[in-house]
Amino acid sequence: MVLPRARIPAAASRLTLFIGLLAFLFSFHPASAAHAAIGTPVANVELPTPAGGKAGVLQPVEANVLVFFRPNQERSLEALSELAQCQKEFDNKVARWAAIVSDSVPAEAAAAMLRKSNFAAPLLIDTGDALYGSLGIALHPVVVIVDKENKLAAFEPFRAVNFCAVVSAHLRYVLHEITSEEMRTAIDPPKAVEGGNGQVARRYLALAKMLLKSGKLEKALEYAHKSVELDPALAAGHALIGEILREQEKCAEAMPAYDRALALDAGNTTAVEGRKRCEAAR
């Protein structure tokens, strides 16, 4: 049967629409959806461990840090290795870390990657990818932070530049050590003209300033030193080292840091004022 000439365009249009709808339905997958919204309750379920036992996803601490990764993936190994350094900054009684993998991957390979990265956390196996699905996790690696009320507080996919500092900023915000504005500054500091290490150095500097403000002098000094290691010409970093040392009543050590800052930037007011205070304290 041949359709009347006038009806061919309409029929073709309906056929095209039908084919497009089928393509959409068959291409859709839950993992492609956006991740769960911040504030979403996270169920405290028990998941199997490689040893055959079970462990809770969440523990009664201020923050639970869940690291979703995939074995035999370079990005996952890089993220775990960096987080292994990051987790040393936090008391295990305050922040609990857990590594989570899908039950579709070999548990032995996942455990081997944890050992290789030195990331110290229990390995949990997500049966049927139920936790993956509830959080909307599609790519690896991802860090999920859950607050003490068992609500999703942060969802941070891996980033190649200084992943630890970004996760640390999220976690310190959840622990009420910094404000939301300070967290955003640490995660996305003002762009450095030189880029590269300069950008990372400023991220460390922003974290150091926040930690100084909250009275965590040792950690602030550690981050300030990291900033100038990455960018030795960062006058603000040297000046901040001087400020932290002065707060620790170590003016003899602070003066060389102030002098280095002023050699790089004669107008650095932090160094100028810091030197004056140290001289007045003699």
DAQUIKA-V991145 format. One record per residue. NEAR is the number of other C-alpha atoms within 10 Angstrom. Layout:
near-><NEAR & NEAR>
This chain:
near-><3 & 5 & 8 & 7 & 7 & 8 & 9 & 11 & 10 & 10 & 12 & 11 & 11 & 11 & 12 & 11 & 12 & 12 & 11 & 11 & 12 & 10 & 11 & 11 & 9 & 8 & 9 & 10 & 10 & 12 & 15 & 12 & 13 & 11 & 15 & 16 & 14 & 13 & 14 & 14 & 17 & 18 & 13 & 12 & 11 & 16 & 17 & 17 & 17 & 15 & 8 & 6 & 10 & 14 & 16 & 14 & 25 & 22 & 18 & 14 & 16 & 19 & 27 & 27 & 23 & 21 & 24 & 23 & 25 & 21 & 22 & 13 & 12 & 11 & 17 & 22 & 21 & 16 & 25 & 28 & 19 & 18 & 24 & 18 & 14 & 17 & 20 & 11 & 11 & 13 & 9 & 14 & 11 & 14 & 24 & 23 & 23 & 21 & 22 & 24 & 25 & 21 & 14 & 11 & 13 & 14 & 19 & 10 & 13 & 23 & 17 & 13 & 21 & 22 & 14 & 12 & 18 & 16 & 23 & 17 & 18 & 16 & 22 & 27 & 25 & 21 & 15 & 11 & 14 & 11 & 20 & 20 & 16 & 16 & 20 & 17 & 23 & 17 & 14 & 18 & 24 & 21 & 23 & 21 & 26 & 28 & 23 & 19 & 14 & 21 & 18 & 21 & 23 & 20 & 20 & 15 & 19 & 22 & 13 & 10 & 12 & 19 & 20 & 21 & 21 & 22 & 25 & 20 & 25 & 24 & 26 & 21 & 19 & 23 & 15 & 12 & 18 & 19 & 14 & 15 & 10 & 19 & 24 & 15 & 17 & 25 & 22 & 15 & 19 & 12 & 12 & 13 & 8 & 8 & 10 & 12 & 17 & 20 & 22 & 24 & 27 & 27 & 26 & 28 & 28 & 27 & 29 & 29 & 24 & 22 & 22 & 19 & 14 & 13 & 14 & 15 & 19 & 15 & 15 & 25 & 23 & 13 & 24 & 30 & 21 & 20 & 29 & 22 & 14 & 17 & 18 & 17 & 17 & 20 & 24 & 24 & 31 & 27 & 29 & 26 & 30 & 31 & 28 & 25 & 20 & 19 & 14 & 13 & 13 & 14 & 23 & 14 & 14 & 25 & 23 & 16 & 23 & 27 & 19 & 21 & 28 & 20 & 13 & 15 & 16 & 13 & 12 & 16 & 14 & 18 & 28 & 16 & 13 & 20 & 23 & 11 & 13 & 18 & 12 & 8 & 9 & 7>
